[in-house]
Amino acid sequence: MARSVVAAASTPPRHVMLRGALEGLGLGLLWGVAARVWMRLINPTNPEFSWAGTLMILTLAALLGLGVGLLAAAKVKGARRWWRLAVVPGLLIFASQGLAFLPAFALGGLVLTRRHWALRALGAAASVAMVVVLGVLLGGVDEQTMTTMPTSALVSGVVGFAMLSAGMAAAGSVLYRRWEPRTRSATMAPIGSADVAAGEGALAT
């Protein structure tokens, strides 16, 4: 995600959507793998997992990444606004336990934009609040074993959640990018880039 902005001239217009889809799909899969590993870290007393559950997490993460990638490419290309719907199927990942990542996706992305400072502060507060809440929940007493989580597992759980939330915030920042007119030359920015030149202002020369 830290790659520099690539000029659209190096990517033919007809390939912008394909490139966005592939990048989003790949990043979504990586996030899903990281999320599955994190789930095992925060549940050391019952590390067993089902392949069906793992496949569902990877599928939903890839689906959300695909939708975000298509939306980012559509905004750069100045495509039709109905491409916003590409994100909708992937929102299923926020059902059940995935709900903890929704604030980072819906509001955390504001931190990576040049919106008003109050909106950026709101996004940061929402993301940090969820990290704090998770830390409190993980640090509580297990009702089954009547023990607390080992310190190493607790730290790993909180840090892992913060990193996964940052990934969600980067994906969510695409929602707040400006939609490019069809007549303007576009730049293909990586998903979650802090300075989205096409959406937030002109590139520095």
N, C-alpha and C positions, 0 to 999 in steps of 0.2 A: 504493500500500500504506500510505501514511501518512494515509489518511482516518480521520476519527474514527469511533468505533463508532456504528452506526445502530441505533436501537431497533427491535425486531421489530414494534412497533405500526405503524410506517410501512411495513412490508412484510407483506402478507397471508400467512398460513402456507402457503397453496397455492402461493405464488410464491417461497418461500424456496429450494426445490430448483432452480427454473429460474434464479433469480438467481445461485446458487452455481455452477451449470453454466456460465452465460454468462461470469461473471467469471473462473472458472478457465480456460475455453477461451481467452479473450482474453489473459490473462496468460501462458498457455502458448505461444501463438503469438508473443507479443512476445519471450519468452525464446528461442524457436527462431530467430527472426530475428537476435537479438543473438549467439547462438551461432554461426550461420553466418558472420556478419561477422567474429567473433573467429577462426574457423578460417582465414579468408583472411589475417588479420593475422599469424598465427604461421607462415604458410607463404609468405613473400614470393617465394621462388625458383620456386614452382609454384602460382601463384594461380588456376589453372583449376579449375573445379568443374562437376559434372554437375547437371542439373536433377533427375535422379532422386534423387541424394543429398540435394539441398536439400529436395525434397518429403518425403523420408523423415524428415529431421530435424524439419521443421515439423509433420508429422503426429504423430510420437511425442511431441514437446513439447506439442502441443495435446491429445493424448490423456491425457498425465500431468496437465496442468493441469485438464482436464475432470474427471478422477477425483478430484483433490485438492479441487476446488471442490464436487463432489457430497458428498464425505466431510465437508468443513467444514460444509456446509449440513445434512447429516444429523445431525451432532453437535449443532448448534444447535437443530434441530427435535425432537431426541430420537427420531429414526426408528430403524428396526430396525438391529441391528449388522451385518447382512450388507452394508450399504453400504460397509464397509471394502474389499470386493472391487472397488469402482469404481476403486481405484488400481492394481490388479494389471496390467491391460493396458499402462498407461503405463510400467511398470517396464522394458519393452523398450528404453527410451532409454538405459539403463545398460549395455547390451551393447556389446562392443568398446570403442571410444574413449570412449564416454560413461561408462565405469566410473570415470573420474577424478572425476566429480561425485557418485558414490554416497555417500562419507563425509559430504559436506555435507548431502545429503538425509536420510540415515538417522540421523546424529548431530548435525549442525550445528543442526538445529531446536531442540535442547535449550537452546541459548543464549537463545532467545527465549521461554523459559518461566520459571516460578518454581519449577522443580524444585530439588533439592538442589544446592548449589554445585559439588559434585564432578561431578555429571552435566553441568552447564553447562560446567565446565572441560574435560571429556572431549569435548564437542561442539566447543568452540572449538579444542582441540588437534588434533582430527581434520581440521577444515577448514583450519587454518593449515598443518598438515603437508603437505597436498596442494598448497597454493600454493607452499610451499618446494620440494617435489619437482619440480613442474612448472617452476619457475624454473631449477633445476639442469639438468633435461633440455633445456630450450630454450637454455640457455647453452652447451651442449656443441658439439662440432665435428660438422658435417654430414658423414656418411661419403661422400656422393656428390660434394659440392663441396669438401670439406676446408676449409670456412670456418665461421666462427661467425655467429650471427644478429646483425644490426645492433642496436645498443643501443636505438634507438627502437622497433624491432619487439619486442625482448625485454621492454622496460618495458610496452609496450602489451599484449603477451601475458599477462604476469603480472597486470597490473591488470584486464584483461578477464576472466581466469579467476577472480580474486577476486570480481569483481562478479557473474559468473554463478553462482559458488558461493553467494554471499549470497542470490541469488534461489532457488536450490535449498533452502537452509536455511530460508528463509521458507516455502516450500511444505512442507518436511518438518516444520515446527513443528505443522502440522495433525494429524500423527500422534499428538502428545502432548497434544492438547486433551482435556478431560474431556467425556464423553458426557452431555448434558443429559437429565434425566428428562422425560418427556412432560408432566408436570403443571406444570413450572416455566415461567415466561415467559422466552423466550430473547432474546438479543441477537445480531445478525448482525455479527460482527467481520470485518474484511478479512483475507484470507489473509496469514499471516505477521506479524500485529500482535504487538507485543512484550508487550502486556498483554491477554491473552485473558480478559476478565472472566468469561465464562460457564464457562471451564474452569479458571481459576486463582484465582477469588475473586470477591467482590462488587464492583460498580462503586463508585468513590468518589462520595460525594454532596456 
